[in-house]
């Protein structure tokens, strides 16, 4: 259980880094591109990053302070059934995304070559990531 506590502490530090990175990003966007409104997407991205990080920070810090919540979180994160469900859901979601990107790539071949090439690159990167993680976990386990 101490290993899980260390993991939560590491996650809290990581979320603080995300918040700091996002605040720096928003400030730099505001300073360097005050007249350019096309960066509102980046501001939204950084804002969402701050929001998600703040929620996770609150949840993890609350669990570290309250032993009952910590034990509930530990059980939820280490339960074999939950872990198996998450693994299968992740695998199914990955395959569905691969199929969706493939269909989009084929459809955009007739509409816009640039989008089709971009989707082909995305599909290639997804495949490389899948193979890399597959090799990594085969060696690790």
C-alpha positions in Angstrom: 0.0 0.0 0.0 3.0 2.3 0.5 3.9 1.9 -3.1 0.4 3.2 -4.1 0.9 6.1 -1.7 4.2 6.9 -3.5 2.4 6.7 -6.8 -0.2 9.2 -5.7 2.4 11.6 -4.4 4.2 11.3 -7.8 0.9 11.9 -9.6 0.3 15.0 -7.5 3.7 16.4 -8.4 3.1 15.6 -12.1 -0.3 17.4 -12.0 1.3 20.4 -10.5 3.8 20.4 -13.4 0.9 20.2 -15.8 -0.8 23.2 -14.2 2.4 25.3 -14.2 3.1 24.3 -17.9 -0.5 25.3 -18.8 -0.4 28.6 -17.0 2.9 29.4 -18.7 1.4 28.5 -22.0 -1.7 30.7 -21.5 0.5 33.6 -20.4 2.9 33.3 -23.3 -0.1 33.0 -25.7 -1.5 36.2 -24.2 1.7 38.1 -24.3 3.1 37.1 -27.7 -0.1 36.8 -29.7 -2.4 39.5 -28.3 -3.9 40.5 -31.7 -4.0 37.0 -33.1 -7.3 35.3 -32.3 -6.4 32.0 -33.9 -4.7 30.8 -30.7 -8.0 30.5 -28.8 -7.8 26.7 -29.5 -4.5 26.6 -27.7 -5.9 28.6 -24.8 -8.8 26.2 -24.6 -6.4 23.3 -24.6 -4.4 24.8 -21.8 -7.5 25.7 -19.9 -8.9 22.1 -20.1 -5.5 20.8 -19.0 -5.6 23.1 -16.0 -9.2 21.9 -15.2 -8.5 18.2 -15.5 -5.2 18.6 -13.5 -7.0 20.6 -10.8 -9.7 17.9 -10.4 -7.1 15.1 -10.2 -5.0 17.1 -7.8 -8.0 17.6 -5.5 -9.0 14.0 -5.7 -5.5 12.6 -5.0 -4.6 15.1 -2.2 -7.9 14.4 -0.5 -7.2 10.6 -0.7 -3.7 11.2 0.7 -5.2 13.1 3.7 -8.1 10.7 4.4 -7.2 7.1 5.1 -10.7 5.8 4.3 -10.7 7.4 0.9 -7.1 6.3 0.3 -8.1 2.6 1.0 -11.1 2.9 -1.3 -9.0 4.3 -4.1 -6.4 1.6 -3.5 -9.0 -1.1 -3.8 -10.6 0.4 -6.8 -7.2 0.8 -8.6 -5.8 -2.6 -7.7 -9.0 -4.7 -8.1 -8.3 -7.4 -10.7 -11.7 -7.3 -12.2 -11.6 -3.5 -12.7 -8.1 -3.7 -14.1 -9.2 -6.5 -16.6 -12.3 -4.4 -17.6 -10.1 -1.3 -18.2 -7.6 -3.4 -20.2 -10.3 -4.8 -22.5 -12.1 -1.5 -22.9 -8.8 0.2 -23.9 -8.1 -2.6 -26.4 -11.5 -2.3 -27.9 -11.3 1.5 -28.1 -7.9 1.3 -29.8 -9.2 -1.0 -32.5 -12.3 1.1 -33.0 -10.2 4.2 -33.4 -7.9 2.4 -35.9 -10.9 1.4 -37.9 -12.4 4.9 -37.8 -9.2 6.5 -38.9 -8.8 3.9 -41.7 -12.3 4.6 -42.9 -11.7 8.4 -42.7 -8.5 8.0 -44.7 -10.2 6.0 -47.4 -13.2 8.4 -47.6 -10.9 11.5 -47.7 -8.9 10.0 -50.6 -11.8 11.1 -52.8 -12.3 14.5 -51.1 -9.0 16.0 -50.0 -5.6 14.4 -50.5 -4.0 16.4 -47.7 -6.4 15.2 -45.1 -6.0 11.6 -46.4 -2.2 11.8 -46.1 -2.6 13.3 -42.6 -4.9 10.5 -41.5 -2.4 8.0 -43.1 0.3 9.5 -40.9 -1.9 9.3 -37.8 -2.6 5.7 -38.6 1.1 5.0 -39.0 2.0 6.7 -35.7 -0.8 4.8 -33.9 0.6 1.5 -35.3 4.1 2.4 -34.2 2.9 3.3 -30.7 0.9 0.0 -30.5 3.9 -2.1 -31.6 6.2 -0.2 -29.3 4.0 -0.7 -26.3 3.4 -4.3 -27.2 7.1 -5.0 -27.3 7.7 -3.1 -24.1 5.1 -5.0 -22.1 6.1 -8.4 -23.6 9.6 -7.7 -22.2 8.3 -6.4 -18.9 5.8 -9.1 -18.1 
